[in-house]
Structures are given as structure tokens and as C-alpha cells.
Amino acid sequence: MPELPEVENIKFGLEEVVINKQILDMKYSNVVTESHKLNKMAIVKQDINYFSENVKGKTIEKLSRRGKYLYFTLNEGYIITHFGMTGAFFLVKDISEITNKNYFKHQHVIFELSTGEKLIYSDIRRFGELRYIEDVTKFKPFVNLAPEPFDKKAKKYFLDKLDENKYKDQSIKALLLEGNVFCGCGNIYDCEVLYRQKIHPLTKASELSKKKKESLFKELVDILELAIKEGGSTISDYVHTDGGEGNMQNFHQIYGKKVCPLGHDVENVTIKGRSSHFCPICQKIK
């Protein structure tokens, strides 16, 4: 969290207000600067001076999303952002405009813009990251990332991956968490999709028919499109750039629920370190 729909909505909000604005300077929280002194590199995942020197004076020309990553195209180079679990951007004239107490408390990088505004990156749990790169095509996490779900080639890519020897006997939930199998989904939307398709999360890819795999892919795309339309899911900390919340959580059927829509008790199983919500009645292993 944030997953693809949340990052897409952050992109929507930011590109309306930061394009063609110049970054004059950066300020960092004590947490960031002190961590770098200890070589722990919180938030900015490279030398702070290197980041500052390469970003300062650059103009933001475009915003793009790749999977769960957001990146700023500068007039030279890129700023890559991953939000971790609780990262968020705010564009304000004064920091007092950040009304969410947790995000106000955990401001970590402040970009001073040519308009007198501040683009603030806040991160409550500090699992997010910022970095400057010269060539986005060589950014390692992008190299093996699956095609965007809405690309024409994504369906064939997904079906082929599920048939590969290294993947076919793995659980479908574990595979959906793999960015090189399907791009942009995380624990929340994976749980929702598997419930809607009545697939137990521990079902092996090889146990699904081709028709079921095709149906699963369609469900993945459909739920991502709906979540984008609804502004993403605000469950605990995710907010839009203007501080507003998403609405997709009101459409959840299984994630975070105690009973499924049919009244059955929901259970959890840990897969790849994630607590996967499922209904043992509706999603039986066949």
C-alpha cells in the first residue's frame, strides 16, 4: 500500500499542480540526515548530497507511473518514488496546510519550488524511497517488471508466466504479489480478486484452467480500473495530494472483513509475509 490505483491517483493530483515548476532547493528531516550519517539511508536511498546536487535547479516536465512507482521526469534525469506503506506527497504554500497530524509530524523531504510552494514527501513508517537516476530505462526494478495491466500484451504475458515451470506449482496468491508476473497489484486487490473469482489463495497456478486464468486476468484489470475511478482505497493512512481520501474501501468484499458477503467467517493465511483474507467456504481448494 499504496498499490497501482493509489499511485495513479497521486499522479493525477500532482501532475495538475507541479508540471513546469522548478525545484530550487531541498530540505531534509533530522530522521533522514541522521540515518544517512549512520549509513542507513532512510527515505533517500543514495547520498543526500548527490540527490540534492542532481535535483536542485531542475524543472518538473512530466509525471509517470510504472507499477507501484511514481517518477518525475525532469529536464534532465528523473526522481523515482516508491511510497512503501505510508508515503504521501503534499503541495502546500505553508506546512500548516497539512491537516493530517501523522503526515504533518512525519515530513521528511521538502522540495522548495519556484512558485513559493513546497512539495512535501511525508512517510509515517519510512518504508518509502526517493532517488535520482539519469536513465529510467535502466532502473533495475523496471527491467523485469511485467507489462502494465492495461497494455495489449499484458494478458498473454500473464498467461505465459503462469505456465512457466518455475511458477506453475506456486500458489496463485504468491504469484500475484510478484511484480514480474502481474504488475501493480498488492495484498489488498489480490485478496479482492481471488474472492470474486472464488479461488483459494493457496491454489497452485497449474490447478487453474486456461479459461479460469483468463477470467482471473480480466478480474484483475477490472478491479484496478474500478479502484482508479473510485480514488483508491483509504484504509489507514493513504490520502490524495490534497488530503482527500479514496472511496474504493467501500467496495471491498473480503479484505479486512470478518465475514464475507454471504455471511461466512473470513480466515487469514500468511503468504509471502502478507495476511491473506479469504473465505474457506466460497474459496475452497479443489
N, C-alpha and C positions, 0 to 999 in steps of 0.2 A: 504494500500500500504506500503511495498511490500506484494503481495499475494503469493500463493503457487509457481507459476513458477519463480518469482523473488528470493524467498528464496532458491529454488532448484538450481538456477544458482549461487547464492552466495556460496552455499555449494560446488558446482562443483569447483569453483575457489579457495576456501580456502583449500579444502582437498588436493589439489595438492601441497600446499606450507607450510602447518603448521603441518602436521602429524609428530609425533615423535620429536617435538620440545618442549623444556621445558620452562615454564613461570618462569622467575627469579624474576620479580617484577612488580608492577602496579603503575601507576601514574594517578591522577585524576585532572580534570579541577577545577578551582575555583567555577564554577557553581555547580558542583557535591558536593564538600566539603562544601560549604556554605549552600546549600539546606539541607544537612544532619544535619547541626548544628541547623537548624530550624525544623527538623523532617519532611521535605517534601520529602526526598529521591528521588531526580531526578536521572534517569538512573539506578543506582544500588539500587535495591528495597529491600535492607536489610542493616544492619550495615556495613559500609565500612571496619572496622577492621576485622569483621567476614569474609567478602568476601575475603579480601586480605590474611588473615591467612590461609584460606582453599584452595586458588588457587595458592599461591606462592609456587614454587618448584615442582608443578605438571607437568606432561608431557601430551600433547595432543595426544590421541591414535586414535580417530575417530571423524568424524563429521556426524551428522544425522539431518534429518528434520522431524518434526511432524506437519502437518498442516502448519501454518504460522510461526512456531517456528523453530529455529535452535539451536541445542545443541552440545556442545563439550564433548565427553567422555574423561575424564582424567584418569590417572592410579588409581585415587581414587576420585569418585564423578563426578559431571557434572557442566558445565556452561550453563545455559539456556539463550537464547537470543530471544527477540521479537523486531522487528525493528520499531514498531509503524508506523508512516507515512514517516519518513525520515532517519531512521537509516542505517548505512553502515559500513562495515569493510574495512580496507586498510592494506596490508602488505608492509612495506617500510623499507629501510635502514636508510632513513632520512625523516623527516616530510615534507621537501620541495618537496618531490615526489608527494604529494597530490596536484594536479594541479587545482582541483575544488575549487574555492575560498570559497564557502559556507561550504563545508565539511572541508576545511583547518581551517576555522575560528571556527568551532564548534566541535573540538576534545574534547572528554570527558573522555575516558578511554584509557590509553596506556599500553599495555602488553609488557614488555621487554622480548624478547626471548633469548634462549641460543645461537642462531646463530648471535647475534648482531642486529637482525632485530626487528622492532616494529610492533605489531599488534594493530592497532588503531581503536577504535569504535568512529565514529562521528555521531552526530544526530542534525540536524538543528532545529527541533521543539521540541526535547526532550520528545517525547511520547514513545520512546522505553524503553527497560528494560534489565538489566543483573542481574543474581542472581546465587549463588552457591547452589546446592542441593546434598544430599547424594544418593537419590534413585529416578531415573527418573520415575519409575512406580507409584510412589506416588505423583507426581506433579499434583496438583489439576486440572489445565486446561486440562490435558491429560486424566483424568479419564473418563469423559463423552464425549470426542471428538469422532465424527463419524470416521469410518474406513477411511484409506487413499483411495482416489478415484480410485486408480488402484488395490486395493485389490479385490479378487474374491467375498468377502462377502459385498462389498460396495453397489452394486446395490440393493440387497434385503433389506439391512438396510435402504437405502434411500426411497424405495417404502413403506416400513412398516411405517417409520416415517411420511410420508405424509398422511397416513391413520389414524394416531392416533387422537383421539378426541381432544386433546389439540392443534393439529396443522392443522387439515383439513380445518378449516374455517379461517385460517390466510392467508395473501397474500403470493403468491409464492416468491416474491422478499424478503420479510421479512424472510421467512424460509431459503432461500439460503444464507442469511447472518448469520444464526445460525450454529455455528461450530458443534453442536451436531446433526444437520440434514444432512449437507454436509460439508466436511472438506476441507478447503484451499482456497475457493473462497471468494472474496470480491466484492466491488461495481463495479469495472471495468469489470471483467469477467462475473459477474452476468448479468450486462446490455447487454453485447455482446451476451450471450447465449439466453437470453429471446428474443432479437431481432431476432436472427437466427431461433428461434422456433416460432416466431410470437405470443408470449404470452405477454399480457399486464402485467406489474409488479404487479398490484393490483388484478389480478385474484386469487381467492381462490384455495387452493390445491384441495378441494373437487370438483371443477369445471373442473378439468383436468381428462381425461380418463386415464385408466391404460396404454394404448398404448402411449399416449402423455407424461405421466410421464416417461416411459421407454425411449422415444425419447429424453426427456429433460436430463435425466441422461447421455445418450450417448453423447449428445452435450457438456455437462459439461466436461466429460472426454476428448473428442476430442479437445476442446479449450485449456484445460490445457496442453495437450501433445504438441499442436502446439506452445503455448506460451513458454514452456520449450525449445523446439527446436529453437525458434527464440530469445532466450536470455532474455525473459521477456519484459515488457513494460516500456520504459523510457518516462514519460510524463513531469515530472518536475525535480525530484531530484534522482530517482533511478539510480544507476550505479553499475557495477560489481566491484569485488575486485581490479581489475587492472585499474579502472576508465573508462572502456569502457561502452557503452550504449547498451540497448536491441533494438530489431527490431520489436517486436510484435505490437507496436503502429501503425505501417504501415498497419496492418491487421484489425484494429478496424473499425467497420461499424457504430456504434451508439454512443459509449462513447465519450463525448466531441465534438460531431459533431453538426452542425447547421441544416443540412439536412441529411436524411437517403440515402442509395444508390439508392433509387427510386425517390429521389428528393422531398420528403415530409419534411415539417418543423418538427424538433425534439422538443419535450417538456420535461419538468422535473417535477417530483413529489418527494416530500421528504418522504422517508420510513426509519424508524429507524435512523433518523438523517442523512441519506445519500441522495444526489441528484441523483435520478434515471433517466437516459436518456431513452426515448422511442419514438417511432413513433406512434401517435394516429391513423394513417391510417393502417399501417402494423400490429399493435398490438392492435386491438380492443378488448374490453371486450365483451365476447359472452354471 
